[in-house]
Amino acid sequence: MELHPDAKVEQTGEPRENSHRPARFPFAKIRERLHRESTPLGGAVGFTLSPTIVHDSDNLNDISQDLAILFYSVSACCTLLLAVILLFFKDEPPLPPSLAQAALKDSDVPVDFVGSLRRLLANPSYVLLLFAYGIMVGVYYVLSILLNTIILRHYEGAVQDAGRIGLVIIVSGMVGSAVGGFVLDKTHKFKETSFVLYLCALAGMLGFTFTLSCGKIMVVYATSAALGFFMTGFLPVGFELAAELTYPEPEGTSSGLLNGSVQVFAVAMTTGYSQLIEHVDDWWANIILCALLALGTVFTSLIKSDLRRQAAAECKKEKEAPQVSIIFEGTFTKL
């Protein structure tokens, strides 16, 4: 809209609607950052404590006692956390944590899980993300589960190093998650950020594959750090991209399908990788993981950047924007 040079623009200070309502989503970014950082933190603790408590020994009784200490400790921690959740956690937050949850809360229509599932599986971009995310996290799980076996095949007796390399992967991934979240907050380029992280994770996996047998374990530390930075950094970004592609479907359903896809890929890939390193060679097993990541990169590039949640947020801002008054040569007009 163009204004006459003599026109003056003033804000009345009155939003078009709901001027008394506080911001509904102050917890969204906090929730995203907690998710980015807390999930890898548990893995970091596991990689550090496991080789410290369970020592390599030729005596099975010693190993059994160490495992008992580890399992009883984990059980005690889980019991304590369960008690804290039951005693102190509320059923729901005072404000909806996301746009999708707010829409569900304001709607009188009951949630149709089957219908939501059908709509999600009919969304081509989301289906592509299901496969891409499943491949990425499946590779991540393979490396996490079998890292000790992989390292010991090339560096005899490096049990402590295997645990520390796992810790390096997790900690660098936490940094990658924070960086990825910062980029999303600043640019809102969800697909582009996901694609770059996926491509860099592929490059990191190639670097890990070709340096694993170099004989210098510090090089493996370095390539593992790069791999963890991009691979773990993709995890929360993928969840956010799923929320964008599937809005206003319940985020619990879309994220639940992502996790289900991860479990299927992780089981299949871990089983296949174990068979390959036992009967063929770990180099070929890693090359196959690289090929799968390359396929996932193609899937990610084919996803359409349909940012429905961002569009809904922009629409909400426009509805709640202040009214503008124009004084045009003595005439008062409200827009």
N, C-alpha and C positions, 0 to 999 in steps of 0.2 A: 504494500500500500504506500503511495506517495502522498506527502503532505504539502500544502501550500507553504511558501517560505514564512508567511506571517502566523502560521499555526503554532500553537504551543501544546506540548504533550504533558499531561499530568497523570499520576497514578492515584486512584481513589483510595488505595489501600485495602479494598474489599475484594477478596477472591470471588470468583464466580460461584463457587459452592464449597461448603464444608470448611469455612475459614477458621472455625473453632477447633477443628480436628488436628491433633498432633501428627507429626510424621509417623507413618505406619511401619516403616521398615528400618529403624535404626540398628537392628541387630543383624541385618543381612550380611554386611561386609565383615562384621566381627565373626559371624558364624563361618563364613568362607575362609577367613584367615586361620581360625582355630582348626578347621578341617584340614587345611593345607599343612599345618605344622604338627598337630598332635598325632595323626596317623603314622607318619614315618618315625616319630620319636619312639614309639613302642618297638618298632623294628630295630632301631639303633641300640636300644637297651638290650634287646634279645641277642643281637650279634656280639655285643660286648660281654654280657654275662655268661652266655652259654659256654664258650671255650674256657672261661675263667673258672667256672664251677665244675664242668665235666672235663676231666683230664684224660688225655690219651694214655692207655695202659694195656699191657698184655693180660692183665688180670681182670676177668669179666666181673668179679665181685666188686672190685674197686669202681669200675664204670657203673655198675648197678647202684652202688651207694651214692655216687655223684649224681646220677639221674634222679634218684629218689629225693635228694636235697633240692634239685632244680624243680621237680614237679610239685613237691610240697610247698615250696616258696611261691610258685605261680598260683597254686590253689589258694593259698592264704591271701595273696594280693587280690585275686578275683573275688573271694568271699567278702573281703573288706569293701571293695568297690560296689558289690551288690548291696551290701548293707547301707552304704552311703546313698545309693540311688533310691532305695526303698524308703529311707527315712527323710531325705532332704530334697529330692527332685520333685518339682511340680508336674502336674499332668500336661500342661502346655504353657508356653511363654505368654506374658500379658499382651503382647502385640504379635501379629503374624510375622514369622521370620522371612517371608518371601511373598512376591506378588501372587504366585499360584495358590499359596495357602490362604491369602487374604480373599482371593476370588472364591475359593471353596467355602470359606467361613461366611461370606456375605450371601452366597447362593442358597436358595431354598431347595434346589434340585439335589436329590441324593446322589452320592458318588457311584458311578457305574463302572466297576472295575473291569468287567469283560469288555464293555464298549471302549473304555480308555485303552485297554490292551490292543484291541483291534485297530484303533486309530494310530497308536504308536507304531505298530508293525506295518501299517499302510503308509507310513511316512518314509520315503526313500532315503532322505538324508540321515534320519535317525537310525535306520537299518545299517547304512554304511558305517555310521559311528559305532554301532554295536560290534561290528566285525573288527573295525580298526582298534577300538578300545580293548576288546577281548584279546587281540593279538599282542598289543603293547604290554598289557598287564600280565598276560600269560608268559611272555618272555621274561618279564621282571620276576615273576614267581619262580620260573625255572632257575634263573641265576641265583635267587635267594635260597631256594631249597637245596640246590646241588653245588653251591659255591665251594663248600669244603672239598667235595670230590674233585671239582675242576682244578682247584689250586694245588691239591696234593698230587695230582697226576703229573704236574710240572715242577713242583717245588716240594721235595720230600721233607716231611716233618714240619711244614709251615702251618700248623694248626692255628697258632695264635695269629699269624699273618692273615689267614683266611677270615677269621673273625674281624680283624681290623679292616680288611678290605671291604667286608660287608658293612662295617660302620662307616667307612668313607663313602660308600655308595649311598647310604641313608642320609648322612649329614649333608653331602653335596646335593642330594635330592631335595632336602628341606629348603636349602638356599634356592634351588631351581623353582620350587613351588612358590616361594615368596616372590621371586622375580617374575614368574609367570603371572601371578595374581596382580602384581603392581602394573605390569604391562596391560592386562585386561582392564584394570581400573582406569588407566590413563587413555587407552586407545579404543576400547570396546571392539577390538578386532578379534573375535573369538575364533573364527575359522582360520584366519591367517596365523594367529599365535599357535593354534593346534598343529597346523601344517609345518611351521618352522621347527617346533619342538620335536615333532615326529621325524622330520628329515635329519635333524641333528642327533636324535637318538639312534637312528640307523647308522650315521657316521660314527657315533661312539661305539656301537656294537661291532662295526668293522674294525675299528682301532683296537678294541679289546681282543677280538679274534686273532688279529695278526701280530699282536705283541705278547700274547699269553705265553708263548714258548720262547721268548727272546732270552730267557735266562736271567733277566734283571727284574726282580720283583718290584722295585720302586717304579719301574715303567708301568707295571700292572696296576699299581696304586693310582698312578696318574690317569691312565685310560679308564679305570673304574670310576674315578671321580667325575670325569666328563660324562661317562655313560649314565651314572646316577643323577647328575644334574639335569639332564634333558629327559631321561626316562621317567623318573619320579616327578619331575616338574610337569609332565604331561597329565598326570592323574587328576588333580583338581581342575585343571583347565578343561579336560574332557567332560567332567561332570557339569561344569558351567555351560559348555557348548550344548550338552544334552538338554539342560534346562531351557536354553534359548530356543532350540529347535522344536521343543515339545510343548511350550506354553500354550494354553492354560491347563494342560494335563497335570495331574498330581505329580510332584517331583519324586515322591516316594516310589511311584510305579516306574517312572523312567530310570531312576537311579537303581532300583531293584533289578530291572532288566539288564542294566549294564553290569551289575555285580554277578548276575546269573551267567551272562556271557563270559565274564572273566573266569568263573569257576569251571565252565565247560572247557574253555581253551587251556586253562592252567593244568587240569587233569590230563587232557590229551597230550599237551606239549611236554609236560614233565615225564609222562610215561614213555613217549617217543624218544625224548632226549636221553633218558636213562638207557634205553635199549641201544641207541646209536653209540653212546660213549663206551658201552660194554662190548658191543660186537663189531663196531667199525672204528671210529676215532672221534675225539671231542672236537677236532678241527672241523670235520664235516658236519657235526651236530651244530656247531656255532654258525657255520655257513648257511645251514637251513634256517636258523633263527634270523639271520640277516635277510634271507630271501623273504621270510614271512613279514619282517618289518618293512621291507620294500613294498610288499603287497599292501600292507596297512597304510603306507604313505600314499599310494595310489588311491585307496579308498577315501582317505582324508581329503585329498585334492578334489574329489568328485562331490563332496558335500556342498550343498548350496547354503550360502550365508543368509538364511532366513531367520533373522533375530526377532522372534515374536515377542519375547519378554521385554526387550529394549523398546520395541514399538509400543507396547502397552504402557511402559513407564513414561514414554514421551507423551502419549495421549493423556495420561493422568496429569502430567505437569501442565499441559495446555488447559485442561478443564479447571485446574486449581490456580491458574495464573491470575494475578490481580487485574481488575478491570482498568481500562485506560480511558481517560477523558481527554477530549480535544477541544480547546478553546480557539475558535476560528473567527477572527474579526468580531469578537463580542458575542458569538453564538456558542453556547455550551452543548456539547454533544457527547453522549455516552456510547461507547462501542461495546 
